[in-house]
């Protein structure tokens, strides 16, 4: 049985990983080059109605454990953790540095506070815990979180951010719709004047307590020269949220149709229509020393490892 040779070469941006085996290339994208300069944030509802979703449930004791007086054990994850980790990982693949601003909104007292968890790395997404905010809010006020993202984006624009996208997840009614509309109009003015990069807001409601009409009202407002800044969807359960967010972000952030991969002689190896997948796979001809991905008129060239028949690095 013949051994397959796998060669390794250092990946260059926007690629994070590269494998070449018998002319088959598998290149993983670090971030999506169709949304160059995008800064993303994820805000999870921290109002009191989310308390149960953030709780770590007790695992029922066996009769023997109960008899021995052992304390009940607590589950490793809560209802929010898996979708939050998935969203973090996915959204970080769109972000220009793979780091996401993540926080809870509608926290504390009247629900006007935002608790920021920090800049979390998509690469470490599966290790993060999401136990909920320190102080749950009595109301679900969205405008303070919108303002938080705008301040963040202004600071990021100083270091190269060209677009912004903030994702908000909620399980209830929004209590400050008028304030949200006012702040959105202010943001549209800032974008028109060139004081703020283009920004999009994704609002996802979860469960039966969500007022879809209200979300539609927020999302359907059009702003002169800027268009719609909000989009929304409603999910029946928290576990469906991650997939909805991915669809909405893809729809909202599409700026070009796909890309083209060329070899070092200028031959087209593969064409992608629509969005680029996270992993590009294609065949290269023998002796090919590099390939180039062209997206939006930008070209990214990745060297390929040299072929060596005596190479012992194989699987």
C-alpha positions in Angstrom: 0.0 0.0 0.0 1.6 3.3 -1.1 2.2 6.0 1.6 0.7 9.4 0.9 3.1 12.3 1.2 1.9 15.4 3.0 4.0 18.6 2.7 3.9 21.6 5.0 4.5 25.2 4.2 3.9 28.2 6.5 0.5 29.7 5.7 0.4 33.4 4.9 -2.6 35.7 5.5 -5.6 35.3 4.9 -4.8 31.5 5.3 -4.3 30.0 8.7 -3.5 26.4 7.7 -2.2 24.6 4.6 -2.0 20.9 3.7 -0.7 19.6 0.4 -1.0 15.9 -0.4 -0.3 14.3 -3.8 -1.3 17.5 -5.6 -4.4 18.1 -3.5 -4.4 21.4 -1.6 -6.5 22.0 1.5 -6.2 25.7 2.6 -8.1 27.0 5.6 -9.0 30.7 5.7 -8.1 32.6 8.9 -10.7 35.2 8.1 -13.0 35.9 5.2 -11.2 38.2 2.7 -14.5 39.3 1.1 -15.2 41.3 4.2 -11.9 43.1 4.6 -11.4 45.1 7.7 -14.6 43.9 9.4 -14.9 44.2 13.2 -17.6 42.0 14.8 -19.1 42.0 18.3 -21.5 39.6 20.0 -23.9 40.7 22.7 -26.0 38.2 24.7 -29.2 39.2 26.5 -28.5 39.7 30.3 -32.0 40.5 31.4 -33.6 38.5 34.2 -35.7 36.4 31.8 -32.4 34.7 30.7 -31.5 33.5 34.2 -32.7 29.9 33.6 -30.9 29.6 30.2 -27.6 30.6 31.9 -28.0 28.2 34.9 -25.9 25.1 35.0 -28.5 22.3 35.7 -28.0 19.7 38.4 -27.4 16.2 37.2 -29.9 13.9 38.9 -28.3 11.6 41.5 -28.5 7.9 41.3 -30.2 6.1 44.2 -26.7 5.0 45.5 -25.3 8.6 45.4 -28.4 9.8 47.2 -28.0 7.0 49.8 -24.3 7.9 50.3 -25.3 11.5 50.8 -23.2 12.7 47.8 -23.8 16.3 46.7 -25.6 16.7 43.4 -23.2 17.3 40.5 -23.7 20.3 38.1 -23.7 19.9 34.3 -20.6 21.1 32.4 -22.6 23.5 30.2 -25.8 25.6 30.2 -28.2 26.2 27.4 -26.4 29.3 26.1 -22.8 27.9 26.1 -22.9 25.7 22.9 -24.6 28.2 20.6 -22.5 31.1 22.1 -19.2 29.2 21.5 -20.3 28.3 17.9 -21.3 31.9 17.2 -18.0 33.2 18.6 -16.0 30.8 16.5 -18.0 31.5 13.3 -18.1 35.3 13.7 -14.4 35.4 14.6 -13.7 33.9 11.1 -15.3 37.1 9.6 -13.4 39.4 12.0 -10.2 41.1 10.8 -8.1 39.9 13.7 -10.1 36.8 14.8 -11.0 38.5 18.1 -14.6 39.4 19.1 -15.9 41.9 21.5 -18.3 39.8 23.6 -20.6 41.0 26.3 -24.0 40.8 28.0 -26.5 43.6 27.5 -29.7 44.6 29.4 -27.8 44.1 32.7 -28.0 45.6 36.1 -30.9 47.5 37.8 -33.1 48.8 35.0 -31.3 46.9 32.3 -29.2 49.8 31.0 -25.8 48.3 31.6 -23.5 46.4 29.4 -21.0 43.8 30.9 -18.1 43.3 28.5 -16.4 39.9 28.8 -13.5 41.1 26.7 -11.9 40.5 23.3 -12.4 36.8 22.9 -10.4 34.7 20.4 -12.4 32.5 18.0 -9.5 29.9 18.1 -10.2 29.4 21.8 -14.0 29.5 21.6 -14.7 26.0 22.9 -12.9 26.8 26.2 -15.0 29.8 27.2 -17.7 29.7 29.8 -20.9 31.8 29.6 -22.4 31.8 33.1 -24.5 35.0 32.6 -24.0 38.5 33.8 -23.0 39.5 37.4 -26.3 41.5 37.7 -29.4 40.7 35.6 -31.5 43.6 34.3 -35.1 44.2 35.1 -35.8 45.5 31.6 -34.4 44.7 28.1 -32.9 48.0 26.9 -31.0 47.7 23.7 -29.8 51.3 23.0 -26.9 51.2 25.6 -25.4 48.1 23.9 -25.7 49.8 20.4 -23.9 52.8 21.8 -21.2 50.6 23.3 -20.5 49.0 19.9 -20.4 52.4 18.2 -17.8 53.7 20.7 -15.8 50.4 20.2 -16.0 50.7 16.4 -14.8 54.3 16.4 -11.7 53.2 18.4 -11.1 50.3 16.1 -11.4 52.5 13.0 -8.2 54.2 14.2 -6.4 50.9 13.7 -7.9 49.8 10.4 -11.5 48.7 10.9 -13.5 49.5 7.7 -16.8 47.9 8.6 -18.7 46.9 11.7 -21.2 44.2 12.5 -22.8 43.7 15.9 -25.0 40.7 16.8 -27.6 41.0 19.6 -29.5 38.0 20.9 -32.6 38.5 23.0 -35.4 36.3 24.5 -38.0 39.1 25.2 -39.5 42.4 24.3 -37.3 45.4 23.7 -38.3 48.1 26.2 -36.6 51.1 24.6 -37.6 50.9 20.9 -37.8 54.7 20.5 -34.3 55.2 21.9 -33.0 52.5 19.6 -34.6 54.3 16.6 -33.0 57.6 17.7 -29.5 56.1 18.1 -29.8 54.3 14.8 -30.7 57.6 13.0 -27.6 59.2 14.7 -25.4 56.4 13.5 -26.8 56.8 9.9 -25.8 60.5 10.0 -22.3 59.6 11.3 -21.9 57.1 8.4 -23.1 59.7 5.8 -20.6 62.2 7.2 -17.7 59.7 7.0 -17.2 59.8 10.8 -18.1 56.1 11.3 -17.4 53.0 9.1 -20.4 51.3 7.5 -22.1 49.3 10.3 -24.8 46.5 10.4 -26.8 45.2 13.3 -28.2 41.7 13.5 -31.0 41.1 16.0 -32.1 37.6 16.8 -35.0 36.8 19.0 -35.4 33.5 20.8 -38.6 31.9 22.1 -42.3 32.7 22.4 -41.9 35.9 24.5 -40.3 37.8 21.5 -42.4 40.4 19.8 -41.6 39.8 16.2 -43.6 42.8 15.0 -41.4 45.0 17.2 -38.2 43.5 15.7 -39.6 44.0 12.2 -40.3 47.7 13.0 -36.7 48.2 14.1 -35.3 46.3 11.1 -37.5 47.9 8.4 -36.5 51.5 9.0 -34.6 52.8 6.0 -32.1 55.7 6.3 -31.2 58.1 3.5 -28.0 57.1 1.6 -27.4 54.3 4.0 -30.4 52.0 3.6 -31.3 49.4 6.3 -28.9 49.1 9.3 -30.8 46.3 11.0 -31.9 42.8 10.1 -33.7 40.3 12.3 -34.9 36.7 12.6 -36.7 34.7 15.3 -35.7 31.3 16.5 -37.9 28.9 18.5 -35.0 27.8 20.8 -31.6 29.0 21.8 -29.9 26.1 20.1 -31.2 27.3 16.7 -29.7 30.8 17.2 -26.2 30.1 16.0 -27.3 28.9 12.5 -29.6 31.9 12.1 -26.8 34.3 13.0 -24.5 32.7 10.4 -27.2 33.0 7.7 -27.9 36.7 8.6 -24.3 37.7 8.8 -23.5 36.0 5.4 -26.5 37.8 3.8 -25.7 41.1 5.3 -21.9 41.1 4.8 -21.8 39.8 1.2 -19.7 42.3 -0.8 -18.6 40.2 -3.7 -19.4 37.0 -5.5 -16.8 34.4 -4.5 -13.2 34.2 -5.7 -10.9 32.6 -8.1 -7.8 30.4 -7.5 -4.9 30.6 -10.0 -1.7 28.6 -10.3 1.7 30.2 -10.7 1.4 30.0 -14.5 -1.9 31.9 -14.6 -4.2 29.0 -15.1 -7.6 28.9 -13.2 -7.6 26.0 -10.7 -11.0 26.7 -9.1 -13.8 29.3 -9.2 -16.1 29.9 -6.2 -19.4 31.5 -6.9 -21.3 33.1 -4.0 -19.5 33.1 -0.6 -16.1 31.5 -0.1 -16.1 28.4 2.1 -13.9 28.4 5.2 -11.7 25.6 3.6 -10.7 25.8 0.0 -9.8 22.5 -1.7 -8.4 22.1 -5.2 -5.8 20.2 -7.3 -2.5 21.8 -8.4 -0.4 20.6 -11.4 2.9 18.9 -10.7 5.8 21.4 -10.2 3.4 24.2 -9.1 5.2 26.4 -6.6 2.3 28.7 -5.5 -1.3 29.5 -5.9 -3.1 32.8 -5.8 -6.6 33.6 -4.5 -8.3 36.6 -6.1 -11.1 38.2 -4.2 -12.6 41.7 -4.9 -9.7 42.5 -7.1 -7.2 41.7 -4.3 -4.7 38.9 -4.8 -3.3 36.7 -2.0 -0.4 34.4 -3.0 0.5 31.3 -1.0 3.7 29.5 -1.6 3.5 25.7 -1.9 6.1 23.3 -0.3 8.8 22.1 -2.7 8.3 18.5 -3.9 11.0 16.1 -2.6 10.9 12.4 -3.3 13.1 11.6 -0.4 11.0 13.5 2.1 10.3 11.3 5.2 7.5 13.4 6.5 4.5 11.3 5.6 1.4 9.6 6.9 
